[in-house]
Amino acid sequence: MIYRTNLKLLWLLLATIHFMSCQQKETNIQTTVYSPSKNISVDFSLLEDGSPYYVVKHKTTKVIDTSKIGFTLKNEAPLEKGFKIIGSTLVTEDENWEMPWGEQRSVRNHYNEVTIQLQEEQAPNRLLTLYFRAYNDGVAYRYEFPEQKNLNEVIILDENSQFNLTGDHKTWWIPGDWDIYEHLYTESNFTEIDALAKRGHKALAQTSIPENAVNTPVTMRTADGLHLSFHEANLTDYSGMTLKIDKNKLMMTSELVGSDRSGYKVKRELPFKTPWRTIQISNDAAGLIESNLIVNLNEPNKLGDTSWFTPMKYVGIWWEMHLDKSSWDLKSGKHGATTENTKAHIDFAAENNIGGVLVEGWNTGWEHWIGFEDREGVFDFVTPYPDYNLQEVAQYAKDKNVQIIMHHETSAAPRTYDKRMDTAYALMNKLDIRSVKTGYVGKIIPKGEYHHGQWMVNHYRRALETAAKYNVAINAHEPIKPTGIRRTYPNAISREGLRGQEFNAWAPDGGNPPDHLPTVAFTRMLAGPIDFTPGVFNIKLKPYKPDNQINTTLAHQLGLYVVIYSPIQMACDLLEHYNEQPAFQFIKDVGVDWEQTKVLNGEVGDFVTIARQERKTGNWFVGAITDENQRDIKLNFDFLEPEKEYEAKIYKDGSNAHWNDNPTSIDIETKVINSTSKETIMLAPGGGLAISLIPKK
């Protein structure tokens, strides 16, 4: 339900107008919009020179102090001061919408929004509209360049959105890399952020860190324990935003990803709206994960019925390449994507309640896919190697009720993919293949474009829209970050956009440390689903990688199926490592599509415990993971349905388990649990926990 009013009625809708000193200009009106709970507020006003600014409060405490907003434009004067307010409108919305798949079925979208129309007092009297929304879980604002005389197009050189912090907060960050998000998170005070020190990482296929900035989401904890996360929502036809760090002023300022080809950040015709600039706010870390701010700021589903895609677990021909057991290319003599190997994976999936099989390296071109400047035209996305019969494999999978997951590596040559995606998706549709994993490894061709700039943002969207015409869903790797667009395009099922499992197989820095995923849960996962590919049981990677390993326990790997959300979840290890392994039962049982989610406890970078209820079955699953520190976690099962008993199968670290010294030690026990039950369970260093809770009949 939506309500509209003017500013004179704001007090009726939890927003107020405060007139400042009568000695100031009439345009100096402070507008305050409150969240429905009244715990969060945004103040907006103009400085004496007509510069717009905002302030964010949590209860009576300032979270963001006076922060200016505006633009530097090409061939135009900066759009940043000399404004007057010429109109205002308030909207209150309270609706529920349903995720076709997600962390929960029903999402409440409840906010108060004030729209403020600005105009320059002096010629050329340009117009700018601002939208401020206040939710119970945070705030957001965006700009609109409305239709107006004498301005048909803008070329943005810089967006100058400030975030003026009120303290030297504890911060979890990755550098503002224009080409990749696959960095380890650093925990430091805000004033200790040094993104430039992260330049030139040897394990990254592409990287570009132009200045001391961070990528989003970036999460912080204040001295008072308030948790904040800064990000953006509805990134459409615009450049991705990093946040430039000013340590002295405790200030972050938006720094859009640029283009060396065009020399600008964004080029748009009027009218248009920018992405939302978002701040999630929570009293505790758990509340950040439970926030729906990012998806709520996106438009409703544009695709309609998407029942052609089914959330699923999958196995695949992938991990064996990272172990160097096989290869993507045929010339190597150890080609992995053969008809025979794929059929073996299909058989395994069919026998073990696993819905899909990913096949990488099935198509010609892998001999020339990376390390060359002339990569355009290398892949055509339809021609299989001679030892892989695509039609035969697709039919074999269909007969066994298993989905083939297509793979399209573009080798960062998106112009080739643009030309051929219709043909590629049409082939998938013909074979009833409903999802594809895309990849963009390497420096973007044409030279001068970056993975996170406007040019590539538009390419990623074009792929989504084109795929939807053929009933194809996309799991993008080397992607643009998720900004909630899955609400509008539900075929954006998952994506990478973080340092994934594969780094454990070959990274020269020793792989992902135990605190990596307890950090990711409160940072990258706030943006959207993650295709992390958990499920390694051969923790020491023997005999393939004697110098590398997974830096977690086996129970930690199981807990990831609940902690890290994605509607597609891989059991990534070699199939033989699951044989006669009792712990594999959890992977067979665990759901991927959820009715509801409860974050039971957690602290950023330390540990987290999440419970999720599966749609249709009513089964519950609990997952917990910890960093390198051993800890006892207390579980209260009051989220279960009262007066109902559940058979609980508990997969926990053995008494002497340790991520390095004894990673595969695991205890499995079965007991009856109900809503009054309480348990205290030890998590080993780098350890975890997984519980299946099946209602007793």
N, C-alpha and C positions, 0 to 999 in steps of 0.2 A: 504494500500500500504506500502511495506517495502523496505527500502533502507539499503545497507550495504557498509561500507567503512573501511579504516584503519585510524590510528590516524593522518596521514599526511593530511587527508582531513576533520578533525573534524571542522575546522573553517567554512566549507561550510554548516555544519549541526548543527550549533549553539553550538558547543563544541570546546574547545581550549586546547592546550598543552602549559604549561609554564615551561620552563627549569629554574631550580633553579641555585644557584651560581655554577660556573664552578669548584669551589674548592671542591664541594661535589661529592659523588659517582655518577656514571652514572645512577645507578638504582633510584636515587632520582629525579624522574620526577613527576611533579605535573600535573595531568590530571583533567580537569574541564569539566563536562557535564552540559549543560544548559537545562532548560525546554523550550518547544517551544515558550513561551512568553518571555523568557530570564529573568523572574523575580525571578526564583529559580535556584540555582546552587549547585552542589556537587563537591568539590575538593577531589581528592584522591592522596596520595603519600606514601612514605616510610620514616620512620625516619632513622637516621644514623645507627641504629642497625638492619635495615631491618624490622622493625615493621610496618605493614600497618595501616593507619589511614585515616579518612575522616573528612571533614568540610562541613556544610550546610549553605548556605546564602539565605536570602530573599532580593532581590535587592543588596544593598551593606552591609547589616547588617547580622552579623553572628547569626544564629539560633542555630546551634550546633557547638561548638568549637572542637578543636582537640580531636578525639575519636578513640581509638584503637579497633581493632577487631581481634578475634582469638579463639582458642579452647584449653581446657585441656582434654587430652585423657588418657585412661587407657592403660597401657603397652606400651605407646609411649611418646616421648618427647612432650612438649606443641607445638602446631602449632600456633606460635604467632610472631616470629621474624626470622631474618636471611634470608629474602626473597629478590629476585630480580624479576623484571618484564621481562617476556620472550615473551609477546605478548599482543596485544590489538585489539579490534574490536568495531566499533560503529554501532548501529542499530537505525534507526528512523522509527517509525511506526505511521500511521494515518489511522485508520479504524473505521467503525461504525458497531456495532453488536446489535442484538435485544434481549431484555429480553422476555422470554415466558410469564412471569408476573413479575411485579416489580413496582418501583416508577416512572418509565418512560419506554417508549417503546424502543427508540433508545439511545444507549450509544456510545459516542465517546471515543476511546482509542488512545490517541495521546501522544507520549513520545519520548525522546531520551535516549538511553541506551548505556553505555560503558561496555564492558566485558574486564576484566584484568586477564591475566594468570600469576600466581606467581609460583616460584620454590625456594626451599631452596638452598642457595649457598653451603652448606656443606651437607655431607651424613647424612641421606639417600636421600636427594634431593627430598623431597616430593612436590607434586603439589597441588595448591589450586587456584580455580578460583573465582573471585568476579564479581557480576553484580550490576551496579548502574543505576537506572532509575530516570529520572527527568520529572515530569508531571507539568502541570500548577497548580495542586492542591496539590502538595507535592512530596516527594521523597521516594524511596525504595531501599533496597539492600538485596542481598542474597548471600550465599556461594554455591559453587559446589565442591564436592570431585570427581575429574575426575578419570577415569580408569588409573591405573599406576602400574608400577612394584613394587613388594614387599609390596604392601598394598592392601589387598582385602576387609578389613572390618575395621570400626572404632567404638570404644566404647567411646562415649562422656560423660565425667564427668561434664564438664561445657562449655557452650558457653559464651565467654567473649566479647559480643558486647556492646560497650559503647555509651551512649548518654550524652555528656557533655554540660549541659545547660549554658546559658549566663546570668542568673539572677534567683532570688528567685521568680519564677512565681507563680501566683495564680493557684491552682491545684484542680481538681475535681477527686477524687480517691476512689476506694474500695481496701481493703487489698488483697495482693497476696495469696489468699486462694487456696490451691491445690485441694480442693474438692467441692467448691461451689462459685457461684458469687452473692448469694442472700444477699448481705450486702447493707445498705444504703450508698449513696455517702457522702463523707465528703468534704467540701470546706475549703481549708487552703492554706497557702503558702507552697512551696515545702519543706522548712526547718522545717515545722511543721508536716510533715507526720509521723504518728506513727501507723503502721499497727498492731503491737503487742498488742496495746490496744484493738483491735477488736477481740481478741481470746475469745473462749468459749461462743459465743452468744447462749442463751438458746433456741431461736426459730429455730435454724438450726439443721437439722437432721444429718448433717455431716459437719465438718469444720476442716481445718488443715492449720495454718498460721505459717510456720517455722521461718520466719525472717521478718525484716522490708522491705517489698516489696509491690508493687501494681500490680493489674491485669490490663490488657488492654482491651479496649481502656482507656487510661488515657488522660484527656484533660487539657490544660493549656492556660492561657492568660498572655502575657508579659506586662511589664509596659507601653509599647508603643501601646498596644491593639492588637498585633498580636496573632492569635489563632493557637494552635498546638494540635495535637492529635497523640499519639503514640500507635501503634497496630502491628499486623502481618497479613499476607495474605497467602493463600494457605498452610494451616497447614496440611501436609500430611506425615504420617509415621514418626512422630517427636513428641516431647513433647511440650505442651503449654508453652508459655513464660510469666513469670512475670518479673517485673523490680525492681531490688534491689536498695534501696535508700542509697546514700551517701550524707548526708546533708552538710557536711563540704566542699566537692568538687563540690557540685551542680551537681552530677553525678548519672545517672541511668545505671545499667549494667544488661544485660539479665541474668535471673535466671530461668533455665528450671525446670519444675516440674519433680521430681524424682520418684524413686521406691524403697521401702524398701526391696522388694524381690530380685531385681537384683543388686542394689547398683550403678546403673548408670542412666543417663538421657536419652540417645539415643543409640541405636545399629543399625547400617546400613551397608549393603554391598555396595561397590563401583561399579559403579558410582551412585551418587545421589545429589540432590539439597535440600537445606534447605528451610523452609518457608521464605517469604520476611519479612524484618523488615521495618516498614512503619512510615512515619511522614507526616500527613496531615497538610497543612499550608494554612491559610486564613486570609485575612484582617479583617474579621468579623466573628461572630459566625455562621451566616446563611450559609456562604460558606462551613463550615465543613459538614453540612447536605447535601448540594448539591454535595459534592465530590463523585466521582465514583472510587477513587483510589483503594479501597479494592477489588471490584469485577473485575476491569480491570487487576489486577495482577494475576488472576486465568485463567486457561485454558478454551477454549471454551467448549460449551455443548457437552458432550460425550454420552448423552442419545438419541439424535435425537428428534423425535416427542414426545411431552409430553401432547398432547391435551386430553389425558385421565383424566387429573386432571383439575378441574375448580376452580379458586379462589372463595371464598364464605364467607358469614357471617354464623354463626352457633349459636345455643342454645345447652343446654345440661344438663345432670345429673352430676353435679359437684359442683356448688356453694352450693347446699342444704347440701352436706356433710360438707363443711367448716362451715356452720351455725349450724351443729349438728341437722338439721331437719331429715336427713337420714344418712345412713352409706354405706360404700363400701361393707361390709361383710354381709352375710346372717344371721349368728349366733346372731347378735345384735338385731334382731327382727324389725329393721327399714330399711331394704334393699331398696336402691333407684332405682337400675337398674332392674326394673321389666318390663315385656312386656307391661303392662298397662301404666305405667309412660312414657315409651319410645314412645308409640303410641301417647300419649297426646302431647309430644314434637314435634313429626313429624307433627301432625295436626297443631300445632301452627306455625311451620316453613313454612309449605305449604301455610298458610293463610297470611303470613307476609313478603314475598319476602326474606326468609332466606333459604339458600341452604343446611345446614347440621345440624345434631344432634350428639353431642358427648355423648357417654355412658360410664361412668366409673363405675367399680365395677360389670360388667356383668359376669365375669369369676371366677371360683373357685380359692381359695387360699388366699383370703384377711384376713382370720382369723389368718394367720401366716406370714404376709408380712413385718412387721417391729418390731424391738425390740428383735429379735432373732438372734443368730449367725448362725443357720442352715437354711438359707433361700434359698439355692440352691434347685431347683426342686419344689418350692412352686407353681409356675404358669406354666401351659402348654400352655396358650395363645389360646386355642381352645375349652375348655370345659366350657359351660355356667352354671350358677346356675339354679336350676330347675324352678325358677319363671321367667326365661328369655328365650324366644324362639328366638334364633338368626336368624334362617332361616325365621321365620314368620315376625320378625321385619324388616329384610333386604328387604323382598318382599313388605311389607307394605310401607316402605320408597320409594322404587323404583316406586311403583304405583303412589305415590304422588310427584314424581320428587324431592325427597329429598335424600341427601347422608348421610348414617350412617358414623360417624367417629369412627374408632376402637380405643381401648385403650389397650396398653401393658405396664403395670407397671412391671419392672423387679426386683424390690426391691434390686437394685444394685448387682444383681447376673448375670453378663453378660455371664458367661459360659453357664448357662441354656438357655439364649436367643440365644446364638450362635447355640446351638444344635437344637433349635426348630423354629428359625425364618423362615426357608424355609416352614415348615408345616403351620405356622401361616399366612404367606403372601399368600401361595397358597389358604388357606381358604378364605382370603379376596378377592382374585382375582375371585374365584368361585362365591362369593356372590356379585361381582361388588362393593366392598367397596374399595375406592381409596386412603384413607389417614388414618394414624394412629398417635395417640399421644403416644409417648413412655415416660417412666419415669424411673429414676435411684435413687430413694430416699434411703439414708442410706450410710454407709461405704461400699466401694467396697469389694466384695468377688471375688478373694482371698485377704486376709489381706496383706497389704503392697503396694497395688496399689491404685492410686488416680484417681479421675474423669478426671483430666486434663493431665495425663501422657501419654507417647507414647503407652502403652498397651491399654488404653481406647480410645485414639484417633483412633487407628486402629480398635477397636470394633465399634465405631460410624460410621466409613467409611464403614466397612463391612456390617452394617445394611443398609446403604444407597444403596450400590451396590446390595445387595441381594433384597431389596425392589423393586428396579428399574426393576429387571427381571420379577416381577409380576405386574408391573404397579401400584406400591404403593408409595405414598408420605409420608414423615415423618416430624412431628412436635415434635422435641425432647425437653423434659424437663429434668432438671438436666444434661444439655448437656456439650459438649465442646463448647467454644465460637465460634460464627460465624467468619469466616475469608474469606468470599467471595466465598466459595466453591459452593454456589448455582448457580454460573455461569456454573460450570462444571457438577454439578449434580442438575438440577432444581427440582428434587423431594425432596431436602432439603428446604421445603417450609417455615418453620418458626421454631423458638425455643424459649425457655425461656431464661435462662442465666442471670437473674436479679431478683431483689426482686419484686414479682408479686402482683396482686390484693389480693390473698388469705391471705397475711399477715395482711390485714386490718380486717379480720374476727377473728383472734386469737392471733396475736403477743402481747407479754407482754409489749412491748415498746410503744404501742399506735398506731401501724400501720405506714403506709407510710405518711410522712408529706407532706404538699402541694407543697413543692419545689422538691419532688422526681422526678416526670415525666418531669418538665422543665429542670432537670439535665440530666435525662436519654436520652432525645432527642439529647443532644450534647455529649453523652458519649457512652453508650451501643448501641444506635441506629445507630451510625456510622459504627458498625460492620455488621449489617444486620437486617432482619425482627425480630419482637418481638411478641410473643403470650402473651400479657399482660392480656387479658380477661377484657376489660372495660365494661361499661354499667350498673353499679349498680344504680338503681333508689331509692331503700329503703336505703337511705344514713345512717340512724341511726341504721340499722340492727335489728330493733324491730320486733318481741319480742324475737328474737333468741340470740342476743349477746348484752346484756345491757351495757357491759363494753368496747365494741369496736364500731368503726364506720368507714365510708369512710371519709377521711379528705379532701374532695373537695366538690364543689357544683355540682348540677345536670348538669349544662351547661358545666362544666369541663369534666364530664364523656362523654358527647356528643362530645366535641372537640377532645377527644382522638382517635376517629375513623379516623380522618384525620391526626392528629399529629403523632401518633405512627403507623409506617407502618408494615403491615403484609398482605399477600394475603389471610389469614384466620383471621376473626375478630369475636370474640364471643360477643353475648349479654348475659352476664353471670348471670343476676339476675333471681330470681324465676319468672316463667311466669306470675303469678298473679300480679306482680308489674308493668307489662307493660300494663295491661288492663285499658282501658279508660284513658290512659296517653298521652296527645297530643304530648309530647316531643318524644315519641317512633317513631313518623313519620320520624324523622331524621335517626334513625337506619334502618328503612325500606328502605329509599331512598338512603343512602350513598353507594358509590362504595367501592370496595376493590382492583381493578386492574386499574393501572393508565397509561395514555398516557404521561403525563408530570407532574412535580412537581415544584412549586415555593415557596421558603422560603421567606416570606414577611418581617419578622423582628424577632428579638429575642436576648436574652442574656443568657449565660449559667447559669442555676439554677434559673433564674428569670421568663422568659416568652418566648413564641415562637408562631408564627403564620405561618401556612403553607396552601397553596392552591394546590389542586390536581385536574387534569382533568381526568375524567373517560374514559377508552377506550370504543370505539364503540358508546357511547351515546353522547359524547361531553359535558356532564354535568360537572360542576365544584363544588367542595366542599371546604369550608374553615374551618379550626379548629384553635382555639387559647386556650392556657392554661397559668395560672400564678401561682406564688407561694403564700405565705401568704399575699402579699402586693396588695392592690387595685391599679389599674392603668388604664389609658385610652390608647387604642391603635388606631392608625390611619391607616386606610385601604385605599389603592389605588387600584382600580380594573382595572388597565391598562393591566393586564394579559389577560383580556377577549378579544374575537374577536371584532375588531372595527365594528361599525355600526350594532351591533346586540344587541337586548334587552334580558335580562334574568329575569325570575321571581325568586326573592330572598326570601327565607324563612329563617329568622334570629332567632336563638335560643340563647338568651343572659341572663345573670344574671339579676334577678330583682333588683330594686333600693336599696333594703335593704338585698340583698343576702350576705351570709357569710358562709364559709366552715363549721363552727361549730355552729353558732347561728341561721342561717336560710338557710341551704344548698339546699333546694328544690325550693326556690323562682326562678322562671324563667319566662321571657317574650318572647312571640313568635309573630313576626310581619312579614308581607309580603309586599314587595315593588318591583318596577321595577328598575333594575340596568343595567348600561352599562359600557363600558371601560373608560368613563370619570368620572364615579362616585367616590366619596370619602366619607368615613364614619369615625366617631370617636365613639368608643364603649367602655363603661366602663366594665372592668373585676373586679369582686368583689374579696375580699381576698379568695385565693384558688379557684378562679372562672375560667370561660372559655367561649367559644363562638363556635357556629357551624352555618354554613350557607350553604344551598343548593342553587345552581344557575342553573336553568333549562332554556335552550334557549326557547324563545317564538316563537311559530309557526306563 
